[in-house]
Amino acid sequence: MKPRNTLSRAPSMPCPHCGEKLIVRTSHQVAPTVRDMQVDCGGCGFSCVAQLSLTLVRRAPDVANPEIRLPFSANSLRSGRPRPANDDAPLPANDDGIEVPAVAGCLPARPG
């Protein structure tokens, strides 16, 4: 088993007033899936409380806590490899979904 990367980076976002990066000053756990963070802006002095919450499961844990109930993301419900990003493109307007025979001149028999 590979060792996991234990380096982490605090989540950040720009100040809604001046665009400078908000800095997390303190934080505390509110619930098993929710954390409150005191954030300050060094640019304009804005200060607020932000909330970080776990909302969707992308991959189930090896050992799950039965008290934690989070919905699975749509991506996690698909089995197998992830689909390519362009796999959900609509059919072209001139494609009615009929398979073309592999050999020219060899048409399938018409029903009737």
Contacts in CASP RR format, 6 or more apart in sequence:
PFRMAT RR
TARGET T0000
AUTHOR 0000-0000-0000
METHOD contacts of the structure
MODEL  1
MKPRNTLSRAPSMPCPHCGEKLIVRTSHQVAPTVRDMQVDCGGCGFSCVA
QLSLTLVRRAPDVANPEIRLPFSANSLRSGRPRPANDDAPLPANDDGIEV
PAVAGCLPARPG
10 24 0 8 1.000
11 24 0 8 1.000
11 52 0 8 1.000
12 21 0 8 1.000
12 22 0 8 1.000
12 23 0 8 1.000
12 24 0 8 1.000
13 21 0 8 1.000
13 22 0 8 1.000
13 50 0 8 1.000
14 20 0 8 1.000
14 21 0 8 1.000
14 22 0 8 1.000
15 21 0 8 1.000
15 22 0 8 1.000
15 41 0 8 1.000
15 42 0 8 1.000
15 43 0 8 1.000
15 44 0 8 1.000
15 46 0 8 1.000
16 46 0 8 1.000
17 41 0 8 1.000
17 44 0 8 1.000
17 46 0 8 1.000
18 41 0 8 1.000
18 43 0 8 1.000
18 44 0 8 1.000
18 46 0 8 1.000
19 41 0 8 1.000
20 41 0 8 1.000
20 42 0 8 1.000
20 43 0 8 1.000
20 44 0 8 1.000
21 41 0 8 1.000
22 39 0 8 1.000
22 40 0 8 1.000
22 41 0 8 1.000
22 46 0 8 1.000
22 50 0 8 1.000
23 39 0 8 1.000
23 40 0 8 1.000
23 41 0 8 1.000
23 42 0 8 1.000
24 37 0 8 1.000
24 38 0 8 1.000
24 39 0 8 1.000
24 50 0 8 1.000
25 37 0 8 1.000
25 38 0 8 1.000
25 39 0 8 1.000
25 40 0 8 1.000
26 37 0 8 1.000
26 38 0 8 1.000
27 35 0 8 1.000
27 36 0 8 1.000
27 37 0 8 1.000
27 38 0 8 1.000
27 52 0 8 1.000
28 35 0 8 1.000
28 36 0 8 1.000
29 35 0 8 1.000
30 36 0 8 1.000
30 51 0 8 1.000
32 65 0 8 1.000
32 67 0 8 1.000
32 68 0 8 1.000
33 53 0 8 1.000
33 54 0 8 1.000
33 68 0 8 1.000
33 70 0 8 1.000
34 51 0 8 1.000
34 52 0 8 1.000
34 53 0 8 1.000
34 54 0 8 1.000
35 51 0 8 1.000
35 52 0 8 1.000
35 53 0 8 1.000
36 49 0 8 1.000
36 50 0 8 1.000
36 51 0 8 1.000
37 49 0 8 1.000
37 50 0 8 1.000
37 51 0 8 1.000
37 52 0 8 1.000
38 47 0 8 1.000
38 49 0 8 1.000
39 47 0 8 1.000
39 48 0 8 1.000
39 49 0 8 1.000
39 50 0 8 1.000
40 46 0 8 1.000
40 47 0 8 1.000
41 47 0 8 1.000
54 70 0 8 1.000
55 70 0 8 1.000
55 71 0 8 1.000
56 70 0 8 1.000
56 71 0 8 1.000
56 72 0 8 1.000
56 73 0 8 1.000
56 76 0 8 1.000
57 70 0 8 1.000
57 71 0 8 1.000
57 72 0 8 1.000
57 73 0 8 1.000
57 76 0 8 1.000
58 73 0 8 1.000
58 75 0 8 1.000
58 76 0 8 1.000
59 76 0 8 1.000
60 72 0 8 1.000
60 76 0 8 1.000
75 82 0 8 1.000
91 97 0 8 1.000
101 107 0 8 1.000
101 108 0 8 1.000
END
